[in-house]
Every structure is written in structure tokens, then in C-alpha cells.
């Protein structure tokens, strides 16, 4: 994806825009380094509750309440590739982690998350109108379009709702805020995670 960096608002902040970004296609892929035991072979775990530090490979499909599919690891866009995560690293919604913890390899499960357990409720206070000078507004119009996601200086993203002669209006809610989500999970494989001096190590996502 090509990006354009714009220094345009009166505050002097930098806004980066990504061409072709879609508000409802936002998702995070969190993969960590693959860990192997000292014999160089990956150990697998097939029974018992999953433990923090163990690596799980899974397929999932994430859908809205109306059935609209937002993300699917088996889709052409994702090249049908399963994802691998480490239990306990904070990259999963807690209820998804709980659902996976007692699954076995090959097992499938459907999990419904209310908005409060997913990306949270929408917050009207996160819709902000930022003042622009005439010069800044003109520069913005050549680079930002209404309906486009823009990347803010802190790395977060916001949806452009309006761009006028003297202001830029951004929605800083997550694109899926306020949405109940359904996850269809399939646990493909469980393997031993990274260990340091024989102790499982979890790389926390802060």
C-alpha cells in the first residue's frame, strides 16, 4: 500500500493516508517468532487445556450480526493461510482466548462477542473537528478523501468524515466499534512455544 505523509493541520501534526484503505476491513494480524525446543523439532500438544506460552494455529471467520464477512483466513485475499498466535500474549479478545483454551486440534467452535467484548461501544466524543487554515485545507483536499482511513502521528487510525474549507472531521472510533461479532474458529495445531531456561515465555502486546 502506498502512503502519503501530510503536514497540514494547524497543530503541526503529521497525517499519513493509505490509498485503498477500507473502514470495515481494518484488522490486526499479530504473529510472534516461532519457538522450538532444544532438539530443533517442534513439539505438539493435543490434549488438556491450553497454557499461556503455547502456540496455536487456527482458521477463523469474523462476521457481523447481519452475516457480512469481515475477515476469513480461508479467503482468496488471505490466500487461505491459517494464522499462528501465542496463548496469553494479549493479541486475542479475552473471550476468544477462553474459547480456544479448551479446544483440541481439529475442533471447530462458534463464538459470539457483544460489542463490549470486542471493539467496544461507539463514543461520540471520538468524532473530532480539527481546524485548518485555507492553505492546509487546500493541501489536504489533494491527498485525503471523505471515507478514507488516515493514520495519525501516534499510529492510530481515523475515518475521514468531512473535509471543508476550514476543517477536517475525523472519527477516531475503531471501524468495528459498536458491532457484535461472530467468530467461527477451527483449531488446526497446537505447538510448544518459546522457552527460556525451560520456562515458557510470553511476548506481551502492549
TORPA-4810 file (N, C-alpha, C, O; in nm, 3 decimals):
<nodes>
NODE_1_0.084_-0.119_0.000_0.000_0.000_0.000_0.087_0.124_0.000_0.177_0.136_0.083_X
NODE_2_0.063_0.216_-0.092_0.138_0.340_-0.094_0.079_0.434_0.008_-0.042_0.436_0.030_X
NODE_3_0.166_0.514_0.072_0.120_0.608_0.173_0.173_0.745_0.142_0.277_0.760_0.078_X
NODE_4_0.101_0.844_0.189_0.141_0.982_0.170_0.142_1.049_0.305_0.044_1.039_0.379_X
NODE_5_0.250_1.117_0.340_0.258_1.187_0.466_0.228_1.334_0.445_0.284_1.398_0.357_X
NODE_6_0.138_1.386_0.526_0.091_1.523_0.511_0.115_1.599_0.640_0.073_1.554_0.746_X
NODE_7_0.182_1.712_0.633_0.195_1.801_0.749_0.101_1.916_0.722_0.136_2.010_0.651_X
NODE_8_-0.021_1.909_0.782_-0.120_2.000_0.730_-0.207_2.070_0.834_-0.262_2.175_0.803_X
NODE_9_-0.221_2.018_0.953_-0.313_2.079_1.047_-0.243_2.190_1.124_-0.121_2.195_1.133_X
NODE_10_-0.324_2.278_1.180_-0.270_2.395_1.249_-0.180_2.355_1.365_-0.091_2.430_1.405_X
NODE_11_-0.205_2.236_1.419_-0.122_2.190_1.531_0.016_2.147_1.487_0.104_2.123_1.570_X
NODE_12_0.037_2.135_1.353_0.166_2.093_1.303_0.182_1.944_1.303_0.292_1.894_1.279_X
NODE_13_0.073_1.869_1.329_0.083_1.724_1.334_0.094_1.665_1.195_0.064_1.732_1.096_X
NODE_14_0.137_1.539_1.189_0.156_1.471_1.061_0.045_1.368_1.045_0.019_1.291_1.138_X
NODE_15_-0.019_1.364_0.930_-0.121_1.267_0.900_-0.074_1.185_0.782_-0.034_1.241_0.680_X
NODE_16_-0.079_1.053_0.793_-0.041_0.964_0.684_-0.166_0.897_0.632_-0.244_0.841_0.709_X
NODE_17_-0.186_0.902_0.501_-0.304_0.841_0.444_-0.264_0.720_0.364_-0.161_0.721_0.297_X
NODE_18_-0.346_0.613_0.371_-0.318_0.491_0.297_-0.418_0.474_0.185_-0.538_0.467_0.212_X
NODE_19_-0.374_0.467_0.060_-0.464_0.454_-0.053_-0.533_0.320_-0.047_-0.469_0.217_-0.022_X
NODE_20_-0.664_0.320_-0.072_-0.741_0.197_-0.080_-0.781_0.138_0.053_-0.838_0.029_0.057_X
NODE_21_-0.753_0.207_0.164_-0.791_0.154_0.295_-0.941_0.153_0.307_-1.008_0.241_0.254_X
NODE_22_-0.996_0.055_0.378_-1.139_0.045_0.397_-1.170_0.042_0.545_-1.105_-0.026_0.623_X
NODE_23_-1.274_0.120_0.582_-1.304_0.134_0.724_-1.341_0.002_0.788_-1.301_-0.025_0.902_X
NODE_24_-1.416_-0.082_0.717_-1.459_-0.206_0.781_-1.365_-0.321_0.753_-1.390_-0.434_0.795_X
NODE_25_-1.257_-0.293_0.681_-1.162_-0.401_0.654_-1.047_-0.399_0.750_-0.952_-0.477_0.737_X
NODE_26_-1.055_-0.308_0.849_-0.942_-0.295_0.941_-0.929_-0.421_1.025_-1.028_-0.472_1.077_X
NODE_27_-0.815_-0.467_1.038_-0.790_-0.582_1.121_-0.644_-0.585_1.163_-0.560_-0.520_1.102_X
NODE_28_-0.617_-0.658_1.261_-0.482_-0.672_1.307_-0.435_-0.812_1.294_-0.506_-0.906_1.329_X
NODE_29_-0.314_-0.828_1.243_-0.251_-0.958_1.238_-0.134_-0.955_1.333_-0.038_-0.881_1.313_X
NODE_30_-0.141_-1.036_1.436_-0.033_-1.036_1.536_0.034_-1.172_1.537_-0.022_-1.269_1.588_X
NODE_31_0.156_-1.180_1.479_0.232_-1.304_1.476_0.363_-1.282_1.551_0.423_-1.176_1.539_X
NODE_32_0.407_-1.381_1.628_0.532_-1.370_1.702_0.630_-1.472_1.649_0.593_-1.561_1.572_X
NODE_33_0.757_-1.459_1.692_0.860_-1.550_1.643_0.830_-1.694_1.683_0.784_-1.720_1.793_X
NODE_34_0.857_-1.788_1.591_0.832_-1.929_1.615_0.936_-1.984_1.714_1.056_-1.961_1.697_X
NODE_35_0.890_-2.055_1.817_0.980_-2.111_1.917_0.995_-2.261_1.901_0.897_-2.330_1.871_X
NODE_36_1.114_-2.313_1.920_1.140_-2.455_1.907_1.213_-2.506_2.031_1.291_-2.431_2.090_X
NODE_37_1.190_-2.630_2.071_1.266_-2.688_2.182_1.410_-2.713_2.139_1.444_-2.697_2.022_X
NODE_38_1.494_-2.752_2.235_1.637_-2.760_2.209_1.674_-2.865_2.105_1.781_-2.855_2.045_X
NODE_39_1.589_-2.968_2.081_1.624_-3.068_1.981_1.595_-3.024_1.838_1.619_-3.099_1.743_X
NODE_40_1.544_-2.899_1.823_1.521_-2.845_1.690_1.391_-2.887_1.627_1.360_-2.846_1.516_X
NODE_41_1.313_-2.970_1.696_1.185_-3.014_1.643_1.073_-2.949_1.721_1.082_-2.927_1.841_X
NODE_42_0.967_-2.918_1.650_0.855_-2.852_1.714_0.770_-2.955_1.787_0.726_-3.053_1.728_X
NODE_43_0.748_-2.933_1.915_0.667_-3.026_1.992_0.521_-2.987_1.978_0.489_-2.868_1.975_X
NODE_44_0.431_-3.085_1.971_0.289_-3.057_1.957_0.216_-3.098_2.083_0.258_-3.189_2.155_X
NODE_45_0.104_-3.028_2.108_0.021_-3.056_2.225_-0.119_-3.081_2.175_-0.175_-2.998_2.103_X
NODE_46_-0.179_-3.195_2.211_-0.311_-3.229_2.157_-0.415_-3.252_2.265_-0.533_-3.262_2.232_X
NODE_47_-0.378_-3.260_2.391_-0.475_-3.288_2.496_-0.458_-3.188_2.610_-0.352_-3.127_2.626_X
NODE_48_-0.566_-3.173_2.690_-0.561_-3.086_2.806_-0.582_-2.941_2.768_-0.577_-2.905_2.651_X
NODE_49_-0.607_-2.858_2.870_-0.630_-2.716_2.848_-0.503_-2.649_2.796_-0.392_-2.682_2.840_X
NODE_50_-0.520_-2.557_2.705_-0.404_-2.485_2.652_-0.348_-2.393_2.759_-0.421_-2.341_2.843_X
NODE_51_-0.217_-2.376_2.754_-0.148_-2.295_2.855_-0.087_-2.172_2.790_-0.056_-2.171_2.671_X
NODE_52_-0.071_-2.067_2.871_-0.002_-1.948_2.824_0.136_-1.986_2.772_0.207_-2.065_2.835_X
NODE_53_0.174_-1.931_2.659_0.304_-1.961_2.600_0.296_-2.063_2.488_0.385_-2.068_2.404_X
NODE_54_0.189_-2.144_2.485_0.173_-2.239_2.376_0.127_-2.166_2.250_0.054_-2.067_2.258_X
NODE_55_0.170_-2.216_2.136_0.137_-2.154_2.008_0.023_-2.231_1.943_0.027_-2.354_1.936_X
NODE_56_-0.076_-2.158_1.897_-0.190_-2.222_1.831_-0.203_-2.168_1.689_-0.192_-2.048_1.664_X
NODE_57_-0.226_-2.260_1.597_-0.251_-2.225_1.458_-0.398_-2.249_1.432_-0.450_-2.357_1.461_X
NODE_58_-0.466_-2.151_1.377_-0.610_-2.163_1.359_-0.659_-2.093_1.234_-0.595_-2.001_1.183_X
NODE_59_-0.773_-2.138_1.187_-0.851_-2.067_1.086_-0.966_-1.998_1.159_-1.016_-2.050_1.259_X
NODE_60_-1.007_-1.882_1.108_-1.124_-1.817_1.167_-1.197_-1.737_1.059_-1.139_-1.695_0.959_X
NODE_61_-1.324_-1.717_1.083_-1.405_-1.626_1.001_-1.475_-1.531_1.096_-1.541_-1.573_1.191_X
NODE_62_-1.460_-1.400_1.070_-1.523_-1.299_1.155_-1.636_-1.232_1.076_-1.615_-1.182_0.966_X
NODE_63_-1.756_-1.233_1.136_-1.874_-1.180_1.066_-1.949_-1.082_1.155_-1.941_-1.088_1.278_X
NODE_64_-2.024_-0.991_1.090_-2.114_-0.903_1.163_-2.243_-0.977_1.194_-2.265_-1.088_1.146_X
NODE_65_-2.329_-0.915_1.275_-2.454_-0.978_1.314_-2.544_-1.007_1.194_-2.625_-1.100_1.199_X
NODE_66_-2.531_-0.928_1.086_-2.615_-0.949_0.968_-2.556_-1.051_0.872_-2.611_-1.075_0.764_X
NODE_67_-2.445_-1.113_0.911_-2.383_-1.215_0.828_-2.272_-1.165_0.737_-2.206_-1.246_0.672_X
NODE_68_-2.251_-1.035_0.731_-2.144_-0.981_0.648_-2.008_-1.029_0.699_-1.975_-1.011_0.816_X
NODE_69_-1.930_-1.090_0.610_-1.799_-1.142_0.648_-1.696_-1.030_0.642_-1.678_-0.967_0.537_X
NODE_70_-1.629_-1.007_0.752_-1.527_-0.901_0.761_-1.389_-0.956_0.733_-1.307_-0.891_0.668_X
NODE_71_-1.362_-1.076_0.782_-1.229_-1.136_0.765_-1.244_-1.287_0.765_-1.323_-1.342_0.842_X
NODE_72_-1.169_-1.354_0.679_-1.176_-1.500_0.669_-1.039_-1.551_0.625_-0.993_-1.519_0.515_X
NODE_73_-0.975_-1.630_0.710_-0.841_-1.679_0.676_-0.843_-1.772_0.555_-0.739_-1.792_0.492_X
NODE_74_-0.957_-1.829_0.524_-0.966_-1.919_0.408_-0.999_-1.845_0.278_-1.011_-1.907_0.173_X
NODE_75_-1.012_-1.715_0.286_-1.047_-1.636_0.168_-0.929_-1.623_0.073_-0.814_-1.645_0.110_X
NODE_76_-0.961_-1.587_-0.051_-0.856_-1.565_-0.151_-0.765_-1.450_-0.108_-0.644_-1.455_-0.129_X
NODE_77_-0.824_-1.346_-0.048_-0.745_-1.231_-0.006_-0.640_-1.269_0.098_-0.532_-1.211_0.103_X
NODE_78_-0.672_-1.369_0.181_-0.578_-1.415_0.283_-0.501_-1.538_0.236_-0.425_-1.597_0.313_X
NODE_79_-0.521_-1.577_0.109_-0.451_-1.690_0.048_-0.474_-1.820_0.124_-0.392_-1.912_0.118_X
NODE_80_-0.585_-1.827_0.196_-0.620_-1.950_0.266_-0.525_-1.989_0.376_-0.523_-2.104_0.419_X
NODE_81_-0.445_-1.893_0.423_-0.342_-1.924_0.523_-0.395_-1.910_0.665_-0.451_-1.807_0.703_X
NODE_82_-0.377_-2.016_0.744_-0.411_-2.008_0.886_-0.315_-1.911_0.956_-0.207_-1.882_0.905_X
NODE_83_-0.357_-1.863_1.072_-0.272_-1.771_1.149_-0.221_-1.843_1.274_-0.285_-1.936_1.324_X
NODE_84_-0.107_-1.800_1.323_-0.047_-1.859_1.442_-0.028_-1.751_1.548_0.030_-1.646_1.520_X
NODE_85_-0.077_-1.777_1.668_-0.063_-1.681_1.778_-0.012_-1.756_1.901_-0.011_-1.879_1.905_X
NODE_86_0.031_-1.680_2.001_0.078_-1.738_2.126_-0.026_-1.713_2.235_-0.065_-1.598_2.258_X
NODE_87_-0.070_-1.816_2.299_-0.168_-1.801_2.407_-0.110_-1.713_2.518_0.004_-1.730_2.560_X
NODE_88_-0.192_-1.620_2.564_-0.152_-1.535_2.676_-0.074_-1.412_2.639_-0.030_-1.338_2.727_X
NODE_89_-0.055_-1.386_2.507_0.025_-1.268_2.470_-0.059_-1.142_2.454_-0.005_-1.036_2.420_X
NODE_90_-0.190_-1.151_2.479_-0.275_-1.033_2.474_-0.324_-0.996_2.336_-0.385_-0.891_2.319_X
NODE_91_-0.298_-1.080_2.235_-0.338_-1.045_2.099_-0.480_-1.087_2.066_-0.532_-1.052_1.960_X
NODE_92_-0.544_-1.163_2.156_-0.680_-1.211_2.133_-0.778_-1.142_2.228_-0.742_-1.103_2.339_X
NODE_93_-0.904_-1.128_2.182_-1.008_-1.087_2.275_-1.015_-1.194_2.385_-1.004_-1.313_2.356_X
NODE_94_-1.033_-1.153_2.511_-1.035_-1.250_2.621_-1.131_-1.366_2.600_-1.098_-1.480_2.632_X
NODE_95_-1.250_-1.340_2.546_-1.347_-1.448_2.528_-1.305_-1.544_2.415_-1.341_-1.661_2.418_X
NODE_96_-1.231_-1.494_2.318_-1.177_-1.583_2.215_-1.068_-1.671_2.275_-1.060_-1.790_2.247_X
NODE_97_-0.985_-1.610_2.357_-0.880_-1.687_2.425_-0.940_-1.795_2.513_-0.891_-1.908_2.516_X
NODE_98_-1.047_-1.760_2.586_-1.114_-1.858_2.672_-1.172_-1.972_2.589_-1.164_-2.088_2.628_X
NODE_99_-1.230_-1.938_2.474_-1.290_-2.041_2.388_-1.184_-2.136_2.334_-1.208_-2.256_2.326_X
NODE_100_-1.069_-2.082_2.298_-0.962_-2.166_2.244_-0.898_-2.255_2.350_-0.849_-2.363_2.320_X
NODE_101_-0.900_-2.208_2.473_-0.822_-2.275_2.578_-0.862_-2.419_2.601_-0.779_-2.500_2.644_X
NODE_102_-0.988_-2.456_2.574_-1.029_-2.595_2.596_-1.060_-2.667_2.465_-1.128_-2.770_2.467_X
NODE_103_-1.012_-2.614_2.352_-1.032_-2.680_2.224_-0.919_-2.778_2.195_-0.808_-2.764_2.248_X
NODE_104_-0.947_-2.877_2.112_-0.847_-2.974_2.067_-0.820_-2.955_1.919_-0.902_-2.896_1.848_X
NODE_105_-0.708_-3.006_1.872_-0.674_-2.994_1.730_-0.786_-3.054_1.644_-0.833_-3.165_1.671_X
NODE_106_-0.826_-2.981_1.542_-0.932_-3.026_1.452_-1.071_-2.984_1.496_-1.166_-2.998_1.419_X
NODE_107_-1.085_-2.934_1.618_-1.216_-2.894_1.670_-1.258_-2.759_1.613_-1.175_-2.673_1.587_X
NODE_108_-1.391_-2.741_1.595_-1.447_-2.616_1.547_-1.542_-2.561_1.653_-1.605_-2.637_1.727_X
NODE_109_-1.551_-2.429_1.659_-1.637_-2.367_1.758_-1.683_-2.230_1.708_-1.607_-2.159_1.641_X
NODE_110_-1.808_-2.193_1.739_-1.861_-2.061_1.706_-1.869_-1.978_1.834_-1.921_-2.025_1.936_X
NODE_111_-1.819_-1.858_1.828_-1.818_-1.768_1.945_-1.880_-1.634_1.904_-1.838_-1.573_1.806_X
NODE_112_-1.978_-1.590_1.980_-2.043_-1.460_1.955_-1.996_-1.360_2.060_-2.008_-1.385_2.180_X
NODE_113_-1.942_-1.248_2.013_-1.896_-1.142_2.103_-1.988_-1.021_2.092_-2.012_-0.971_1.982_X
NODE_114_-2.039_-0.975_2.204_-2.108_-0.848_2.205_-2.006_-0.736_2.184_-1.887_-0.754_2.208_X
NODE_115_-2.053_-0.622_2.139_-1.962_-0.510_2.110_-1.872_-0.478_2.229_-1.754_-0.447_2.211_X
NODE_116_-1.928_-0.487_2.351_-1.849_-0.454_2.470_-1.732_-0.549_2.489_-1.632_-0.513_2.550_X
NODE_117_-1.743_-0.671_2.436_-1.636_-0.770_2.448_-1.544_-0.772_2.326_-1.448_-0.848_2.321_X
NODE_118_-1.575_-0.687_2.228_-1.495_-0.680_2.105_-1.424_-0.545_2.100_-1.329_-0.522_2.175_X
NODE_119_-1.469_-0.456_2.011_-1.402_-0.326_1.996_-1.471_-0.214_2.073_-1.440_-0.097_2.055_X
NODE_120_-1.566_-0.251_2.160_-1.630_-0.153_2.246_-1.743_-0.078_2.178_-1.768_-0.092_2.058_X
NODE_121_-1.812_0.003_2.258_-1.922_0.084_2.207_-1.867_0.207_2.135_-1.754_0.250_2.159_X
NODE_122_-1.947_0.262_2.046_-1.907_0.386_1.981_-1.910_0.500_2.082_-1.996_0.506_2.170_X
NODE_123_-1.814_0.591_2.067_-1.802_0.706_2.156_-1.808_0.833_2.072_-1.715_0.862_1.996_X
NODE_124_-1.916_0.908_2.087_-1.933_1.029_2.006_-1.822_1.131_2.031_-1.793_1.215_1.945_X
NODE_125_-1.760_1.125_2.149_-1.653_1.219_2.181_-1.530_1.195_2.095_-1.443_1.281_2.085_X
NODE_126_-1.523_1.078_2.032_-1.408_1.047_1.946_-1.427_1.100_1.803_-1.338_1.083_1.720_X
NODE_127_-1.539_1.162_1.775_-1.557_1.231_1.647_-1.513_1.375_1.669_-1.577_1.449_1.743_X
NODE_128_-1.404_1.415_1.604_-1.344_1.545_1.631_-1.330_1.628_1.504_-1.296_1.577_1.397_X
NODE_129_-1.357_1.756_1.521_-1.342_1.852_1.411_-1.214_1.932_1.434_-1.202_2.003_1.534_X
NODE_130_-1.119_1.920_1.340_-0.989_1.986_1.354_-0.982_2.107_1.261_-1.006_2.094_1.141_X
NODE_131_-0.949_2.223_1.316_-0.944_2.343_1.231_-0.826_2.341_1.134_-0.719_2.289_1.166_X
NODE_132_-0.846_2.396_1.016_-0.742_2.406_0.913_-0.737_2.548_0.861_-0.838_2.617_0.853_X
NODE_133_-0.618_2.590_0.824_-0.605_2.717_0.753_-0.646_2.693_0.608_-0.650_2.578_0.565_X
NODE_134_-0.676_2.797_0.532_-0.712_2.777_0.391_-0.605_2.702_0.313_-0.636_2.618_0.229_X
NODE_135_-0.479_2.731_0.341_-0.370_2.663_0.271_-0.365_2.516_0.309_-0.346_2.430_0.223_X
NODE_136_-0.384_2.486_0.439_-0.383_2.348_0.484_-0.499_2.269_0.424_-0.483_2.154_0.383_X
NODE_137_-0.617_2.332_0.420_-0.734_2.265_0.364_-0.713_2.233_0.216_-0.752_2.125_0.171_X
NODE_138_-0.654_2.324_0.143_-0.629_2.301_0.000_-0.531_2.186_-0.020_-0.548_2.104_-0.110_X
NODE_139_-0.429_2.182_0.065_-0.332_2.075_0.056_-0.396_1.941_0.091_-0.368_1.839_0.027_X
NODE_140_-0.481_1.941_0.193_-0.549_1.819_0.236_-0.637_1.762_0.126_-0.642_1.640_0.106_X
NODE_141_-0.707_1.849_0.054_-0.804_1.804_-0.047_-0.737_1.725_-0.159_-0.802_1.644_-0.225_X
NODE_142_-0.609_1.748_-0.180_-0.539_1.675_-0.286_-0.488_1.539_-0.239_-0.436_1.460_-0.318_X
NODE_143_-0.504_1.512_-0.108_-0.446_1.390_-0.054_-0.542_1.305_0.030_-0.521_1.184_0.042_X
NODE_144_-0.644_1.364_0.086_-0.738_1.293_0.173_-0.877_1.300_0.113_-0.921_1.406_0.067_X
NODE_145_-0.947_1.187_0.115_-1.084_1.183_0.065_-1.178_1.141_0.176_-1.141_1.065_0.265_X
NODE_146_-1.301_1.191_0.170_-1.403_1.150_0.266_-1.426_0.999_0.253_-1.439_0.947_0.142_X
NODE_147_-1.433_0.931_0.366_-1.449_0.786_0.365_-1.318_0.710_0.369_-1.318_0.587_0.371_X
NODE_148_-1.207_0.782_0.371_-1.075_0.719_0.373_-1.022_0.713_0.515_-1.048_0.801_0.596_X
NODE_149_-0.947_0.606_0.545_-0.878_0.597_0.672_-0.748_0.675_0.666_-0.676_0.668_0.567_X
NODE_150_-0.720_0.749_0.770_-0.593_0.821_0.779_-0.518_0.773_0.902_-0.577_0.743_1.005_X
NODE_151_-0.388_0.765_0.889_-0.304_0.724_1.001_-0.252_0.847_1.074_-0.193_0.935_1.012_X
NODE_152_-0.274_0.851_1.204_-0.237_0.966_1.286_-0.094_0.951_1.337_-0.037_0.843_1.331_X
NODE_153_-0.037_1.060_1.389_0.103_1.056_1.434_0.132_0.950_1.539_0.245_0.900_1.545_X
NODE_154_0.033_0.913_1.622_0.057_0.812_1.725_0.039_0.670_1.673_0.047_0.575_1.750_X
NODE_155_0.015_0.655_1.542_0.000_0.524_1.482_-0.144_0.476_1.475_-0.173_0.377_1.407_X
NODE_156_-0.235_0.545_1.544_-0.376_0.507_1.538_-0.437_0.552_1.406_-0.377_0.631_1.332_X
NODE_157_-0.556_0.502_1.377_-0.623_0.537_1.252_-0.758_0.602_1.279_-0.821_0.577_1.382_X
NODE_158_-0.801_0.684_1.187_-0.930_0.751_1.199_-0.994_0.759_1.062_-0.926_0.759_0.959_X
NODE_159_-1.126_0.765_1.062_-1.201_0.773_0.937_-1.233_0.918_0.907_-1.284_0.989_0.993_X
NODE_160_-1.203_0.963_0.785_-1.234_1.099_0.744_-1.383_1.110_0.713_-1.432_1.045_0.620_X
NODE_161_-1.453_1.190_0.791_-1.597_1.209_0.771_-1.628_1.331_0.686_-1.726_1.331_0.612_X
NODE_162_-1.545_1.434_0.697_-1.571_1.557_0.621_-1.442_1.636_0.607_-1.357_1.635_0.696_X
NODE_163_-1.430_1.705_0.496_-1.316_1.792_0.471_-1.369_1.919_0.406_-1.412_1.918_0.291_X
NODE_164_-1.366_2.028_0.483_-1.421_2.155_0.437_-1.310_2.257_0.416_-1.192_2.226_0.428_X
NODE_165_-1.351_2.376_0.385_-1.254_2.482_0.357_-1.175_2.523_0.481_-1.068_2.582_0.470_X
NODE_166_-1.230_2.492_0.599_-1.161_2.536_0.721_-1.148_2.427_0.828_-1.107_2.456_0.940_X
NODE_167_-1.183_2.302_0.795_-1.175_2.199_0.898_-1.170_2.059_0.839_-1.208_2.036_0.724_X
NODE_168_-1.122_1.966_0.922_-1.118_1.823_0.889_-1.189_1.750_1.003_-1.152_1.769_1.120_X
NODE_169_-1.289_1.668_0.972_-1.362_1.594_1.075_-1.323_1.447_1.068_-1.335_1.383_0.963_X
NODE_170_-1.276_1.395_1.181_-1.228_1.258_1.188_-1.308_1.178_1.292_-1.344_1.230_1.398_X
NODE_171_-1.335_1.053_1.260_-1.397_0.960_1.353_-1.288_0.867_1.403_-1.237_0.784_1.327_X
NODE_172_-1.251_0.880_1.529_-1.141_0.803_1.585_-1.186_0.674_1.652_-1.105_0.603_1.712_X
NODE_173_-1.315_0.642_1.641_-1.362_0.512_1.687_-1.304_0.403_1.598_-1.277_0.426_1.480_X
NODE_174_-1.284_0.283_1.654_-1.246_0.170_1.571_-1.357_0.148_1.469_-1.474_0.165_1.502_X
NODE_175_-1.324_0.112_1.345_-1.428_0.091_1.243_-1.534_-0.011_1.283_-1.646_-0.006_1.232_X
NODE_176_-1.501_-0.103_1.374_-1.598_-0.204_1.416_-1.654_-0.176_1.555_-1.719_-0.262_1.615_X
NODE_177_-1.631_-0.056_1.608_-1.688_-0.019_1.738_-1.840_-0.022_1.728_-1.898_0.021_1.628_X
NODE_178_-1.903_-0.074_1.832_-2.048_-0.083_1.835_-2.106_-0.203_1.765_-2.228_-0.220_1.760_X
NODE_179_-2.021_-0.289_1.710_-2.067_-0.406_1.635_-2.050_-0.534_1.716_-1.945_-0.558_1.775_X
NODE_180_-2.157_-0.616_1.717_-2.144_-0.750_1.770_-2.077_-0.836_1.663_-2.106_-0.820_1.544_X
NODE_181_-1.989_-0.925_1.703_-1.911_-1.005_1.608_-1.927_-1.154_1.634_-1.938_-1.198_1.748_X
NODE_182_-1.929_-1.231_1.527_-1.933_-1.376_1.536_-1.804_-1.433_1.478_-1.765_-1.399_1.367_X
NODE_183_-1.739_-1.521_1.555_-1.616_-1.586_1.510_-1.641_-1.735_1.494_-1.686_-1.802_1.586_X
NODE_184_-1.612_-1.787_1.375_-1.610_-1.931_1.351_-1.465_-1.975_1.358_-1.384_-1.940_1.272_X
NODE_185_-1.431_-2.053_1.460_-1.293_-2.092_1.486_-1.270_-2.238_1.449_-1.359_-2.322_1.465_X
NODE_186_-1.150_-2.267_1.400_-1.106_-2.404_1.379_-0.961_-2.414_1.424_-0.873_-2.351_1.367_X
NODE_187_-0.938_-2.494_1.526_-0.803_-2.511_1.579_-0.728_-2.614_1.495_-0.765_-2.731_1.492_X
NODE_188_-0.625_-2.569_1.428_-0.551_-2.655_1.335_-0.440_-2.731_1.407_-0.425_-2.852_1.390_X
NODE_189_-0.362_-2.659_1.488_-0.245_-2.721_1.552_-0.209_-2.647_1.679_-0.225_-2.525_1.689_X
NODE_190_-0.160_-2.722_1.776_-0.106_-2.665_1.899_0.039_-2.708_1.910_0.070_-2.826_1.893_X
NODE_191_0.129_-2.615_1.938_0.270_-2.650_1.950_0.332_-2.579_2.070_0.278_-2.481_2.121_X
NODE_192_0.444_-2.632_2.113_0.515_-2.575_2.227_0.572_-2.440_2.189_0.629_-2.424_2.081_X
NODE_193_0.556_-2.344_2.277_0.606_-2.210_2.249_0.750_-2.191_2.289_0.820_-2.285_2.328_X
NODE_194_0.795_-2.066_2.278_0.932_-2.031_2.312_0.957_-2.049_2.461_0.874_-2.010_2.544_X
NODE_195_1.070_-2.110_2.495_1.107_-2.127_2.635_1.244_-2.066_2.662_1.334_-2.073_2.578_X
NODE_196_1.258_-2.007_2.778_1.385_-1.954_2.824_1.422_-2.029_2.951_1.351_-2.021_3.051_X
NODE_197_1.534_-2.103_2.948_1.578_-2.184_3.061_1.467_-2.279_3.106_1.447_-2.301_3.226_X
NODE_198_1.394_-2.334_3.007_1.290_-2.431_3.037_1.158_-2.372_3.081_1.063_-2.446_3.107_X
NODE_199_1.149_-2.238_3.089_1.025_-2.172_3.132_0.956_-2.107_3.012_1.020_-2.032_2.938_X
NODE_200_0.826_-2.135_2.991_0.755_-2.074_2.877_0.760_-1.922_2.885_0.742_-1.864_2.992_X
NODE_201_0.784_-1.859_2.771_0.790_-1.713_2.767_0.679_-1.660_2.679_0.656_-1.712_2.570_X
NODE_202_0.611_-1.557_2.726_0.504_-1.492_2.650_0.549_-1.350_2.618_0.594_-1.276_2.705_X
NODE_203_0.536_-1.314_2.488_0.569_-1.178_2.445_0.443_-1.095_2.448_0.360_-1.107_2.358_X
NODE_204_0.426_-1.011_2.549_0.304_-0.934_2.567_0.292_-0.824_2.463_0.391_-0.761_2.427_X
NODE_205_0.167_-0.802_2.414_0.139_-0.694_2.321_0.089_-0.576_2.402_-0.021_-0.580_2.457_X
NODE_206_0.169_-0.470_2.409_0.132_-0.354_2.492_0.065_-0.248_2.405_0.027_-0.142_2.456_X
</nodes>
